[in-house]
Amino acid sequence: MSQQRIDVKKVADITIATSRDMKLNDDLVIQEWGDQLLTLLDDRACRKLLVNFERVLFMSSSALRALITLNKKAKEVKAILLLCGIDDNIMEAFRITRLDNVFQIKKNEDEGIRSFTVVTEK
């Protein structure tokens, strides 16, 4: 029985998925977390996805791989994916792996929501 790894809410047409776990370093946790995020993109109503990491203090390379998979699926279904609330230490891992150039990363949820309206108005 898998555990719920994300809290999901909608703000207008934006789906916000907030990670429940403080550490994304266990393979089973990451598998469930990644699958739950991917499932959100199966819903045609989810074409703007904001993944909030405000509770996450540690993330392994497996979690980064799961995000890359999520990014690929987002592109396939023509969804916009933004990340927010990333801890400074985790942000360092994004910089080292150059994933900060792959993902649109916002400081917090409010900034993420605001940037969706900017992205869609272009």
MDTraj code that builds the backbone (N, CA, C; nanometers):
import mdtraj as md
import numpy as np

residues = "MET SER GLN GLN ARG ILE ASP VAL LYS LYS VAL ALA ASP ILE THR ILE ALA THR SER ARG ASP MET LYS LEU ASN ASP ASP LEU VAL ILE GLN GLU TRP GLY ASP GLN LEU LEU THR LEU LEU ASP ASP ARG ALA CYS ARG LYS LEU LEU VAL ASN PHE GLU ARG VAL LEU PHE MET SER SER SER ALA LEU ARG ALA LEU ILE THR LEU ASN LYS LYS ALA LYS GLU VAL LYS ALA ILE LEU LEU LEU CYS GLY ILE ASP ASP ASN ILE MET GLU ALA PHE ARG ILE THR ARG LEU ASP ASN VAL PHE GLN ILE LYS LYS ASN GLU ASP GLU GLY ILE ARG SER PHE THR VAL VAL THR GLU LYS".split()
xyz = np.array([
    [0.0851, -0.1183, 0.0000],
    [0.0000, 0.0000, 0.0000],
    [0.0893, 0.1242, 0.0000],
    [0.0771, 0.2020, -0.1027],
    [0.1627, 0.3201, -0.1091],
    [0.1033, 0.4341, -0.0264],
    [0.1927, 0.5179, 0.0184],
    [0.1555, 0.6305, 0.1041],
    [0.1430, 0.7563, 0.0189],
    [0.0582, 0.8479, 0.0626],
    [0.0453, 0.9754, -0.0077],
    [0.1710, 1.0579, 0.0194],
    [0.2445, 1.0912, -0.0843],
    [0.3720, 1.1638, -0.0715],
    [0.3605, 1.3118, -0.1041],
    [0.2463, 1.3523, -0.1612],
    [0.2290, 1.4930, -0.1974],
    [0.0905, 1.5408, -0.1540],
    [0.0829, 1.6685, -0.1201],
    [-0.0456, 1.7334, -0.0973],
    [-0.0753, 1.8120, -0.2234],
    [-0.1968, 1.7972, -0.2748],
    [-0.2321, 1.8617, -0.4012],
    [-0.3454, 1.9603, -0.3783],
    [-0.3281, 2.0796, -0.4377],
    [-0.4373, 2.1782, -0.4356],
    [-0.4381, 2.2505, -0.5694],
    [-0.5508, 2.3129, -0.6001],
    [-0.5630, 2.3892, -0.7235],
    [-0.5795, 2.5366, -0.6891],
    [-0.5103, 2.6197, -0.7644],
    [-0.5301, 2.7640, -0.7579],
    [-0.5584, 2.8051, -0.9020],
    [-0.6851, 2.8381, -0.9292],
    [-0.7312, 2.8617, -1.0671],
    [-0.6987, 2.7370, -1.1502],
    [-0.6208, 2.7516, -1.2576],
    [-0.5887, 2.6340, -1.3408],
    [-0.4490, 2.5794, -1.3113],
    [-0.3936, 2.6168, -1.1966],
    [-0.2597, 2.5708, -1.1578],
    [-0.2730, 2.4601, -1.0542],
    [-0.2063, 2.3481, -1.0788],
    [-0.2026, 2.2386, -0.9824],
    [-0.0752, 2.2545, -0.9009],
    [-0.0896, 2.2579, -0.7691],
    [0.0263, 2.2735, -0.6810],
    [0.0438, 2.1447, -0.6020],
    [0.1598, 2.0836, -0.6169],
    [0.1920, 1.9594, -0.5466],
    [0.3036, 1.9892, -0.4471],
    [0.2726, 1.9782, -0.3186],
    [0.3710, 2.0043, -0.2143],
    [0.4182, 1.8710, -0.1573],
    [0.5485, 1.8511, -0.1612],
    [0.6060, 1.7269, -0.1086],
    [0.5832, 1.7187, 0.0408],
    [0.5382, 1.6025, 0.0883],
    [0.5127, 1.5831, 0.2314],
    [0.6389, 1.5452, 0.3075],
    [0.7297, 1.4762, 0.2410],
    [0.8485, 1.4228, 0.3081],
    [0.9576, 1.5280, 0.3231],
    [1.0282, 1.5239, 0.4369],
    [1.1410, 1.6144, 0.4585],
    [1.2654, 1.5645, 0.3859],
    [1.2717, 1.4322, 0.3671],
    [1.3867, 1.3738, 0.2975],
    [1.3383, 1.2884, 0.1813],
    [1.3906, 1.3184, 0.0631],
    [1.3617, 1.2364, -0.0546],
    [1.4896, 1.1591, -0.0865],
    [1.5143, 1.0554, -0.0052],
    [1.6377, 0.9796, -0.0239],
    [1.6177, 0.8286, -0.0199],
    [1.4979, 0.7844, 0.0126],
    [1.4670, 0.6424, 0.0160],
    [1.4051, 0.6043, -0.1193],
    [1.4550, 0.4964, -0.1790],
    [1.4093, 0.4595, -0.3136],
    [1.2587, 0.4379, -0.3227],
    [1.2003, 0.3731, -0.2218],
    [1.0563, 0.3488, -0.2241],
    [0.9794, 0.4808, -0.2145],
    [1.0237, 0.5685, -0.1257],
    [0.9603, 0.7001, -0.1100],
    [0.9681, 0.7776, -0.2420],
    [1.0860, 0.7773, -0.3032],
    [1.1059, 0.8506, -0.4291],
    [1.0193, 0.7923, -0.5404],
    [1.0093, 0.6598, -0.5456],
    [0.9263, 0.5932, -0.6467],
    [0.7800, 0.6366, -0.6316],
    [0.7301, 0.6305, -0.5092],
    [0.5906, 0.6706, -0.4842],
    [0.5701, 0.8187, -0.5144],
    [0.6630, 0.9013, -0.4697],
    [0.6563, 1.0471, -0.4917],
    [0.6555, 1.0782, -0.6416],
    [0.7493, 1.0179, -0.7131],
    [0.7593, 1.0408, -0.8572],
    [0.6350, 0.9930, -0.9308],
    [0.5851, 0.8745, -0.8936],
    [0.4644, 0.8208, -0.9579],
    [0.3437, 0.9108, -0.9330],
    [0.3320, 0.9618, -0.8113],
    [0.2186, 1.0487, -0.7787],
    [0.2250, 1.1798, -0.8574],
    [0.3448, 1.2321, -0.8763],
    [0.3600, 1.3537, -0.9574],
    [0.3264, 1.3244, -1.1037],
    [0.3758, 1.2116, -1.1562],
    [0.3472, 1.1750, -1.2953],
    [0.1972, 1.1559, -1.3176],
    [0.1295, 1.0968, -1.2192],
    [-0.0145, 1.0737, -1.2295],
    [-0.0907, 1.2047, -1.2452],
    [-0.0430, 1.3111, -1.1813],
    [-0.1088, 1.4415, -1.1949],
    [-0.1139, 1.4847, -1.3413],
    [-0.0071, 1.4560, -1.4153],
    [-0.0011, 1.4979, -1.5565],
    [-0.0890, 1.4114, -1.6465],
    [-0.1380, 1.2976, -1.5944],
    [-0.2319, 1.2153, -1.6710],
    [-0.3675, 1.2841, -1.6828],
    [-0.3949, 1.3740, -1.5913],
    [-0.5204, 1.4489, -1.5909],
    [-0.5076, 1.5649, -1.6900],
    [-0.5937, 1.5658, -1.7890],
    [-0.5875, 1.6710, -1.8924],
    [-0.6043, 1.8115, -1.8342],
    [-0.6674, 1.8202, -1.7170],
    [-0.6876, 1.9509, -1.6537],
    [-0.5583, 2.0035, -1.5912],
    [-0.4578, 1.9182, -1.5798],
    [-0.3312, 1.9599, -1.5188],
    [-0.2295, 1.9904, -1.6284],
    [-0.2250, 2.1164, -1.6686],
    [-0.1264, 2.1578, -1.7694],
    [-0.0350, 2.2669, -1.7160],
    [-0.0584, 2.3037, -1.5897],
    [0.0307, 2.3960, -1.5185],
    [0.0579, 2.3308, -1.3837],
    [0.1805, 2.2829, -1.3662],
    [0.2149, 2.2103, -1.2439],
    [0.3277, 2.2811, -1.1702],
    [0.3008, 2.3137, -1.0455],
    [0.3996, 2.3767, -0.9582],
    [0.4328, 2.2765, -0.8481],
    [0.5588, 2.2314, -0.8431],
    [0.6011, 2.1369, -0.7396],
    [0.6725, 2.2168, -0.6310],
    [0.6152, 2.2118, -0.5105],
    [0.6654, 2.2902, -0.3982],
    [0.7491, 2.2010, -0.3062],
    [0.8727, 2.2434, -0.2828],
    [0.9670, 2.1673, -0.2001],
    [0.9920, 2.2323, -0.0638],
    [0.9001, 2.3192, -0.0172],
    [0.9247, 2.3948, 0.1058],
    [0.9519, 2.3061, 0.2282],
    [0.9006, 2.1836, 0.2291],
    [0.9224, 2.0939, 0.3437],
    [1.0460, 2.0060, 0.3278],
    [1.1022, 2.0023, 0.2079],
    [1.2114, 1.9083, 0.1782],
    [1.3466, 1.9679, 0.2175],
    [1.4203, 1.8938, 0.3012],
    [1.5522, 1.9385, 0.3455],
    [1.6654, 1.8606, 0.2805],
    [1.6327, 1.7433, 0.2257],
    [1.7353, 1.6618, 0.1594],
    [1.6737, 1.5881, 0.0420],
    [1.7496, 1.5818, -0.0660],
    [1.7024, 1.5160, -0.1873],
    [1.8195, 1.4404, -0.2500],
    [1.8002, 1.3125, -0.2776],
    [1.9072, 1.2327, -0.3378],
    [1.9074, 1.2492, -0.4895],
    [2.0107, 1.1924, -0.5516],
    [2.0193, 1.1981, -0.6981],
    [1.9042, 1.1207, -0.7623],
    [1.8516, 1.0195, -0.6937],
    [1.7355, 0.9459, -0.7465],
    [1.6135, 1.0371, -0.7569],
    [1.5974, 1.1267, -0.6599],
    [1.4864, 1.2219, -0.6641],
    [1.5052, 1.3192, -0.7804],
    [1.6295, 1.3581, -0.8056],
    [1.6572, 1.4462, -0.9199],
    [1.6225, 1.3747, -1.0508],
    [1.6545, 1.2453, -1.0586],
    [1.6186, 1.1668, -1.1785],
    [1.4676, 1.1612, -1.1965],
    [1.3952, 1.1449, -1.0853],
    [1.2486, 1.1424, -1.0924],
    [1.1954, 1.2758, -1.1462],
    [1.2595, 1.3861, -1.1081],
    [1.2189, 1.5173, -1.1592],
    [1.2465, 1.5299, -1.3087],
    [1.3568, 1.4738, -1.3529],
    [1.3896, 1.4766, -1.4964],
    [1.2834, 1.3993, -1.5750],
    [1.2410, 1.2845, -1.5215],
    [1.1344, 1.2052, -1.5836],
    [1.0050, 1.2857, -1.5879],
    [0.9744, 1.3544, -1.4785],
    [0.8540, 1.4380, -1.4723],
    [0.8607, 1.5497, -1.5766],
    [0.9769, 1.6100, -1.5904],
    [0.9960, 1.7174, -1.6875],
    [0.9724, 1.6669, -1.8301],
    [1.0217, 1.5465, -1.8585],
    [1.0034, 1.4846, -1.9908],
    [0.8550, 1.4642, -2.0199],
    [0.7841, 1.4105, -1.9203],
    [0.6402, 1.3864, -1.9382],
    [0.5658, 1.5185, -1.9551],
    [0.6049, 1.6203, -1.8786],
    [0.5401, 1.7516, -1.8906],
    [0.5527, 1.8037, -2.0338],
    [0.6710, 1.7872, -2.0919],
    [0.6921, 1.8307, -2.2309],
    [0.6047, 1.7505, -2.3272],
    [0.5959, 1.6190, -2.3036],
    [0.5149, 1.5317, -2.3903],
    [0.3684, 1.5735, -2.3917],
    [0.3149, 1.6086, -2.2748],
    [0.1728, 1.6442, -2.2661],
    [0.1514, 1.7959, -2.2788],
    [0.2593, 1.8665, -2.3122],
    [0.2557, 2.0120, -2.3299],
    [0.2088, 2.0854, -2.2041],
    [0.2626, 2.0420, -2.0915],
    [0.2331, 2.1074, -1.9633],
    [0.3514, 2.1956, -1.9256],
    [0.3241, 2.2958, -1.8446],
    [0.4300, 2.3828, -1.7931],
    [0.4622, 2.3347, -1.6515],
    [0.5896, 2.3106, -1.6264],
    [0.6342, 2.2628, -1.4961],
    [0.7241, 2.3670, -1.4316],
    [0.6897, 2.4063, -1.3100],
    [0.7737, 2.4967, -1.2313],
    [0.8028, 2.4315, -1.0973],
    [0.9181, 2.4629, -1.0410],
    [0.9548, 2.4164, -0.9078],
    [0.9669, 2.5382, -0.8172],
    [0.9404, 2.5192, -0.6879],
    [0.9572, 2.6309, -0.5946],
    [0.9911, 2.5799, -0.4557],
    [1.0365, 2.6737, -0.3715],
    [1.0614, 2.6433, -0.2313],
    [1.1800, 2.5517, -0.2073],
    [1.2780, 2.5563, -0.2954],
    [1.3925, 2.4653, -0.2828],
    [1.4942, 2.5207, -0.1831],
    [1.5303, 2.4380, -0.0876],
    [1.6289, 2.4704, 0.0155],
    [1.7638, 2.5059, -0.0496],
    [1.8391, 2.5963, 0.0123],
    [1.9677, 2.6406, -0.0441],
    [2.0645, 2.5251, -0.0684],
    [2.0690, 2.4288, 0.0237],
    [2.1604, 2.3147, 0.0063],
    [2.1206, 2.2289, -0.1124],
    [1.9911, 2.2105, -0.1308],
    [1.9426, 2.1330, -0.2459],
    [1.9670, 2.2130, -0.3740],
    [1.9491, 2.3435, -0.3656],
    [1.9720, 2.4303, -0.4820],
    [2.1154, 2.4162, -0.5315],
    [2.2075, 2.3965, -0.4390],
    [2.3482, 2.3755, -0.4753],
    [2.3623, 2.2513, -0.5641],
    [2.2897, 2.1451, -0.5307],
    [2.2919, 2.0225, -0.6127],
    [2.2349, 2.0509, -0.7517],
    [2.1317, 2.1341, -0.7591],
    [2.0753, 2.1728, -0.8886],
    [2.1801, 2.2479, -0.9717],
    [2.2565, 2.3350, -0.9052],
    [2.3595, 2.4126, -0.9774],
    [2.4719, 2.3225, -1.0269],
    [2.5195, 2.2334, -0.9386],
    [2.6303, 2.1435, -0.9739],
    [2.5931, 2.0553, -1.0928],
    [2.4695, 2.0062, -1.0921],
    [2.4248, 1.9170, -1.2003],
    [2.3695, 1.9950, -1.3201],
    [2.3708, 2.1258, -1.3088],
    [2.3183, 2.2174, -1.4109],
    [2.1679, 2.2028, -1.4336],
    [2.1001, 2.1405, -1.3392],
    [1.9549, 2.1266, -1.3510],
    [1.8846, 2.2602, -1.3281],
    [1.9568, 2.3569, -1.2714],
    [1.8979, 2.4907, -1.2555],
    [1.8750, 2.5564, -1.3915],
    [1.9424, 2.5027, -1.4963],
    [1.9204, 2.5518, -1.6334],
    [1.8087, 2.4757, -1.7037],
    [1.7726, 2.3589, -1.6502],
    [1.6695, 2.2740, -1.7101],
    [1.5312, 2.3125, -1.6586],
    [1.5243, 2.3415, -1.5293],
    [1.3960, 2.3702, -1.4651],
    [1.3782, 2.5190, -1.4400],
    [1.2521, 2.5628, -1.4445],
    [1.2185, 2.6978, -1.4002],
    [1.1968, 2.6880, -1.2498],
    [1.2803, 2.7554, -1.1734],
    [1.2748, 2.7464, -1.0277],
    [1.2411, 2.8828, -0.9692],
    [1.1375, 2.8859, -0.8880],
    [1.0928, 3.0088, -0.8237],
    [1.1193, 2.9999, -0.6738],
    [1.1303, 3.1153, -0.6101],
    [1.1648, 3.1214, -0.4674],
    [1.0578, 3.0542, -0.3800],
    [0.9307, 3.0880, -0.4061],
    [0.8232, 3.0343, -0.3224],
    [0.6969, 3.0130, -0.4054],
    [0.5946, 2.9612, -0.3393],
    [0.4694, 2.9275, -0.4082],
    [0.4038, 3.0494, -0.4728],
    [0.4004, 3.1605, -0.4017],
    [0.3385, 3.2817, -0.4570],
    [0.4079, 3.3271, -0.5845],
    [0.5403, 3.3255, -0.5820],
    [0.6175, 3.3649, -0.7005],
    [0.5909, 3.2678, -0.8155],
    [0.5791, 3.1402, -0.7823],
    [0.5480, 3.0388, -0.8834],
    [0.4128, 3.0625, -0.9473],
    [0.3131, 3.0897, -0.8656],
    [0.1781, 3.1158, -0.9166],
    [0.1792, 3.2399, -1.0051],
    [0.2450, 3.3455, -0.9586],
    [0.2527, 3.4704, -1.0375],
    [0.3230, 3.4475, -1.1706],
    [0.4285, 3.3670, -1.1707],
    [0.5029, 3.3484, -1.2953],
    [0.4242, 3.2670, -1.3971],
    [0.3283, 3.1840, -1.3518],
    [0.2418, 3.1135, -1.4467],
    [0.1575, 3.2119, -1.5244],
    [0.1054, 3.3138, -1.4579],
    [0.0218, 3.4098, -1.5285],
    [0.1067, 3.4868, -1.6291],
    [0.2323, 3.5105, -1.5972],
    [0.3232, 3.5787, -1.6912],
    [0.3523, 3.4865, -1.8098],
    [0.3823, 3.3590, -1.7814],
    [0.4151, 3.2617, -1.8862],
    [0.2980, 3.2444, -1.9825],
    [0.1759, 3.2352, -1.9318],
    [0.0623, 3.2084, -2.0185],
    [0.0131, 3.3317, -2.0917],
    [0.0491, 3.4508, -2.0457],
    [0.0045, 3.5727, -2.1138],
    [0.0953, 3.6091, -2.2312],
    [0.2105, 3.5454, -2.2404],
    [0.3049, 3.5783, -2.3483],
    [0.2512, 3.5365, -2.4828],
])
top = md.Topology()
chain = top.add_chain()
for i, resn in enumerate(residues, 1):
    res = top.add_residue(resn, chain, resSeq=i)
    for name in ("N", "CA", "C"):
        top.add_atom(name, md.element.get_by_symbol(name[0]), res)
traj = md.Trajectory(xyz[None], top)
